Amino acid sequence: MKDTIILCTLENLKKIESYGVVNFGTFNAFKLMIATIAQESNFKYSKQLNNGPAMSYFQIEPNTAIDIIKNYIEYRPLLKDCLKKITKINIKSTYIEVEEELFVNFTFSTFISRLVYYRSNFKKLGFKSLNEIDEVSEMARVWKAIYNTEYGKGKESEFIHNY
């Protein structure tokens, strides 16, 4: 199963990049996405344990996806066009529709998860650009600051171990 998830993640990143989204499927982006899956779901859980709201192997919450759609994708025609190519989800979609799509459409969840990082200003957060990040410890810092945030329960040391 793990090998299938890894291969599908790579294929999804490359597919989205083929729609013209620059630097979406770089090697470092791919490594960070795989490391995110390892940390968030250990390649096992496509729905958060204990009835939590997070979906997919990336453990994306529907509210996060909705925020990205409404406040980021909506104002970027290329990303909006890409969204239309991979899903029927749009700015008018309900929480339940987004939740279901995150669960069943791995291309969509890959797109949204990658956008969590993609829309971030690495330099403003004190990090190098994603293309310059080579060390697992740097990926862990990026994941904690951007994906898990200061409010999340995850720890950089766990991320490094799971990688």
C-alpha positions, 0 to 999 in steps of 0.5 A, spaced: 500 500 500 505 504 501 508 504 494 502 505 491 501 511 495 508 514 494 507 512 486 500 516 486 503 522 490 508 523 484 503 522 479 498 527 482 504 532 483 506 531 475 499 531 473 498 538 476 504 541 474 502 539 467 497 543 467 502 549 468 503 550 475 510 551 476 514 548 481 508 543 483 512 537 482 519 538 484 523 533 487 523 536 494 516 538 493 515 530 492 519 528 498 516 533 503 509 531 501 511 523 502 514 525 509 507 529 510 503 523 509 508 519 513 507 523 519 500 525 518 497 518 517 503 513 517 500 511 510 495 507 513 489 512 515 485 516 510 480 518 515 482 521 522 482 517 528 477 518 533 472 521 529 476 527 527 475 532 521 481 530 517 481 526 511 486 523 506 493 520 507 495 527 508 490 528 514 487 535 511 481 538 514 475 540 510 475 547 513 482 548 510 481 545 503 475 550 503 479 556 506 484 554 500 479 554 495 476 561 497 482 565 499 487 562 494 485 558 488 479 563 487 484 569 485 489 565 481 486 563 474 491 557 473 489 554 479 482 555 479 482 551 472 486 546 475 481 545 480 476 544 475 480 539 471 481 534 477 474 535 481 467 538 481 469 542 487 468 549 487 467 555 491 460 554 492 461 547 495 459 545 502 463 542 507 460 535 506 462 535 499 469 537 500 469 532 506 467 527 501 472 529 495 478 529 500 476 522 502 475 519 495 479 523 490 487 523 492 488 527 486 484 533 490 487 531 496 494 532 493 493 538 490 490 541 496 495 539 501 501 541 496 497 548 496 498 548 504 506 549 502 505 552 495 502 558 498 507 559 504 512 564 504 518 560 506 523 566 507 518 570 511 518 564 515 525 564 516 526 558 511 530 557 505 525 556 498 523 549 498 528 547 492 533 549 497 531 544 503 535 538 503 535 536 510 530 532 514 530 537 520 529 542 515 523 539 512 520 538 519 521 545 521 517 547 514 512 541 516 511 544 523 510 551 522 506 551 515 502 544 515 501 542 523 502 549 525 504 552 532 497 549 535 498 542 532 500 536 537 505 534 532 513 534 533 519 535 529 522 529 532 516 525 530 516 527 523 524 526 523 522 519 526 517 517 521 521 520 515 
